[in-house]
Amino acid sequence: MKNVLITGASSGIGKATAIKFAENGYNLVINSRKQEKLNSLKDDLVSSFGIEVKCVVFDVSDRSKVIEELSKLNLPIDILINNAGLALGKDSFQESSIDDWEKMMQINVMGVLFVSHFIAKKMIANGSGHIINVSSIAGKQVYAGGNVYCASKASVDAITKSLRIDLLKEGIKVSSVSPGNVETNFSNIRFKGDLDKVENIYSGYKPLLAKDIADLIYFISDRPEHVNIDDIIVTPKAQANAYYLNRKG
């Protein structure tokens, strides 16, 4: 039975992805900074699907903690899903918070690097594996107020492509999924609880749901051994790209 490690698994896309893989009989290693939420999810998955679930609690941007906690795992990781990430604010560059910049770059970029570096070595030793990064259309196109968040996701895009090259000879698959607007707790975090701004993001059209992205992540992982999906860009029907939305309903 394959083991899947999912970062940022306590809510949103990460939680939906954990459920999707559990439904299909995979054993899971789920990560978050929130022990209580992880324990609750673990209990639900074990009781519903009879799989094995391990919880690893750490902030992906804390390199020493990443290494410490992942070193405790005594099982191979067949699939790594780098899902942990966040956006903070949507102000113009000159008005943005440098503290927010640092946090986004640490979690969105260094977090992917820290976890991938540790797990990739294990996959190489095992002779197989698949790394799937959750990126964003913000990594393909910049938009007003996106500045450093867009830069962080462009970095994830570049990391994915370079990993694909470097791990090619090792037989390790590397993929990404780049969603448009997905209705999760993401915007609530971005706008720091400003519900008016959050509601405006999703008003007048049907956004993607966390389950939609989970389905795609599973699809990417479930291709035949000789097939690698490099990247999937997915948007709601009402979204053409990072700039254009049809909010007519």
C-alpha positions in Angstrom: 0.0 0.0 0.0 1.4 3.4 -1.0 2.0 6.2 1.5 1.1 9.8 0.8 2.5 12.8 2.6 0.3 15.9 2.4 1.5 19.2 3.9 -1.1 21.8 5.0 -3.6 19.0 5.4 -5.8 20.3 8.2 -8.2 22.3 6.0 -9.0 23.4 2.4 -7.3 21.7 -0.5 -5.0 19.7 1.8 -7.9 18.2 3.8 -9.9 17.4 0.6 -6.9 15.7 -0.9 -6.4 13.6 2.2 -10.0 12.5 2.0 -9.7 11.7 -1.7 -6.6 9.5 -1.2 -8.1 7.8 1.8 -11.2 7.0 -0.2 -8.9 5.1 -2.6 -7.2 3.1 0.1 -3.9 5.0 0.5 -2.1 5.3 3.8 -1.5 8.9 4.8 1.0 11.1 6.6 -0.8 14.4 7.2 1.0 17.6 8.2 -0.1 20.9 9.7 0.9 23.3 12.5 -2.4 22.4 14.2 -2.3 19.2 16.2 -5.9 19.2 17.3 -7.2 19.5 13.7 -4.9 16.8 12.5 -6.0 14.4 15.2 -9.6 15.0 14.3 -9.0 14.4 10.7 -7.0 11.3 11.4 -9.8 9.9 13.5 -12.3 10.6 10.8 -10.2 9.0 8.1 -9.3 5.9 10.1 -12.9 5.2 11.1 -14.3 5.9 7.6 -11.8 4.2 5.4 -9.8 1.8 7.7 -6.4 3.2 6.5 -3.3 4.0 8.5 -2.7 7.7 9.3 0.3 9.4 10.9 0.3 13.0 12.0 3.4 15.2 11.7 3.1 18.6 13.3 5.5 21.3 12.0 5.6 24.6 10.2 7.1 23.8 6.7 9.2 27.0 6.9 11.0 25.7 10.0 13.9 23.7 8.5 15.1 22.1 11.7 11.5 21.0 12.7 10.9 19.6 9.2 14.0 17.5 9.4 13.3 16.4 13.0 9.7 15.3 12.5 10.2 13.7 9.1 13.2 11.8 10.4 10.9 10.0 12.8 8.9 8.4 10.0 9.9 4.8 9.6 8.1 4.3 6.3 8.7 5.2 2.7 6.9 8.2 1.1 5.6 7.2 -2.3 3.8 10.5 -3.1 4.6 13.9 -1.6 2.0 16.7 -2.0 3.4 20.1 -1.2 0.1 21.9 -0.5 1.0 24.2 2.5 0.9 27.8 1.4 -0.7 31.1 1.9 -1.3 34.7 0.6 -1.2 37.7 2.9 -2.7 41.0 1.8 -3.4 42.4 -1.7 -1.9 45.9 -1.4 0.3 47.6 -3.9 4.0 46.8 -3.7 4.9 50.1 -2.0 2.1 49.7 0.6 2.6 46.0 1.4 3.9 44.6 4.7 7.5 43.3 4.5 6.6 40.9 7.4 3.9 39.5 5.1 6.4 39.2 2.3 8.8 37.2 4.5 6.1 34.9 5.7 4.8 34.1 2.2 8.3 33.5 0.8 9.3 31.3 3.8 6.2 29.1 3.6 5.4 29.1 -0.1 9.0 28.7 -1.3 11.3 27.6 1.4 8.7 25.2 2.8 8.4 23.4 -0.6 12.2 23.3 -0.7 12.8 22.0 2.8 10.2 19.2 2.6 11.0 18.2 -1.0 14.8 18.1 -0.3 14.3 15.7 2.6 11.7 13.5 0.9 13.4 13.4 -2.5 16.5 11.8 -1.0 14.3 9.1 0.5 12.5 8.6 -2.8 15.9 8.2 -4.7 17.0 5.6 -2.1 13.7 3.7 -2.7 14.0 4.0 -6.5 10.6 5.6 -7.1 8.3 8.4 -6.0 6.1 11.3 -7.1 6.3 15.0 -6.0 3.2 17.1 -6.6 3.3 20.8 -5.9 0.2 22.9 -5.4 1.0 26.1 -7.3 -1.4 28.8 -8.7 -2.2 30.7 -11.8 -0.6 33.6 -9.8 2.7 31.9 -10.7 1.9 32.2 -14.4 0.6 35.8 -14.4 1.1 38.8 -12.1 -1.8 41.0 -11.1 -2.4 44.2 -9.2 -1.6 43.6 -5.5 -0.2 40.2 -6.2 3.4 41.2 -6.2 5.2 38.9 -3.7 2.5 36.2 -3.6 2.8 35.9 -7.4 6.6 35.8 -7.0 6.4 33.0 -4.5 4.2 30.9 -6.8 6.4 31.7 -9.8 9.2 30.3 -7.7 7.1 27.1 -7.1 6.7 26.8 -10.8 10.4 27.1 -11.4 11.2 24.7 -8.6 8.8 22.1 -10.1 10.4 22.4 -13.5 14.0 22.2 -12.2 13.1 19.2 -9.9 11.6 17.5 -12.9 15.0 17.8 -14.7 17.2 16.9 -11.7 15.2 13.9 -10.7 14.6 12.6 -14.2 17.5 10.1 -14.1 16.3 8.9 -10.7 12.9 7.9 -12.0 11.0 10.3 -9.8 7.9 12.0 -11.2 7.4 15.7 -10.6 4.2 17.6 -11.2 2.1 20.6 -10.3 -1.4 21.8 -10.3 -2.1 25.5 -10.8 -5.6 26.6 -9.7 -7.5 29.8 -10.3 -10.0 31.0 -7.7 -10.8 28.2 -5.2 -13.3 28.9 -2.3 -11.5 27.8 0.9 -10.2 29.5 4.0 -7.4 30.9 1.8 -9.0 34.3 1.2 -10.0 34.7 4.9 -6.3 34.3 5.8 -5.2 36.6 2.9 -7.5 39.4 4.1 -7.0 38.7 7.8 -10.6 38.1 8.6 -12.1 41.1 6.6 -15.3 39.3 5.6 -16.4 42.0 3.1 -13.2 41.5 1.1 -13.5 37.7 1.3 -17.1 37.7 0.1 -16.3 40.0 -2.8 -13.7 37.5 -4.1 -16.3 34.9 -4.7 -19.4 37.0 -5.5 -21.3 36.6 -8.7 -19.9 33.4 -10.0 -19.2 29.8 -8.9 -15.5 29.3 -7.9 -13.6 26.1 -7.8 -14.0 23.9 -4.6 -11.3 22.2 -2.7 -12.6 18.9 -3.9 -12.1 19.9 -7.5 -8.4 20.4 -6.9 -8.2 17.2 -4.8 -9.7 15.2 -7.7 -7.0 16.7 -10.1 -4.2 15.9 -7.7 -5.4 12.3 -7.4 -5.7 12.1 -11.2 -2.1 13.3 -11.6 -0.9 10.7 -9.2 -2.9 7.8 -10.7 -1.5 7.9 -14.3 0.3 4.9 -15.6 3.9 4.6 -14.6 5.3 5.8 -17.9 3.1 9.0 -17.8 4.0 12.2 -16.0 1.6 15.2 -15.9 3.9 18.2 -15.8 1.3 20.8 -14.8 -2.4 21.3 -14.9 -3.9 24.8 -15.0 -7.5 24.9 -13.8 -9.9 27.7 -13.4 -13.7 28.1 -12.8 -15.7 28.3 -15.9 -16.3 32.0 -15.1 -12.5 32.8 -14.9 -10.5 33.3 -18.1 -7.1 33.9 -16.4 -5.7 35.8 -13.4 -7.3 39.1 -14.6 -10.7 38.3 -16.1 -13.9 37.1 -14.3 -17.4 36.9 -15.5 -19.4 37.9 -12.4 -22.9 37.8 -14.0 -23.8 34.7 -12.0 
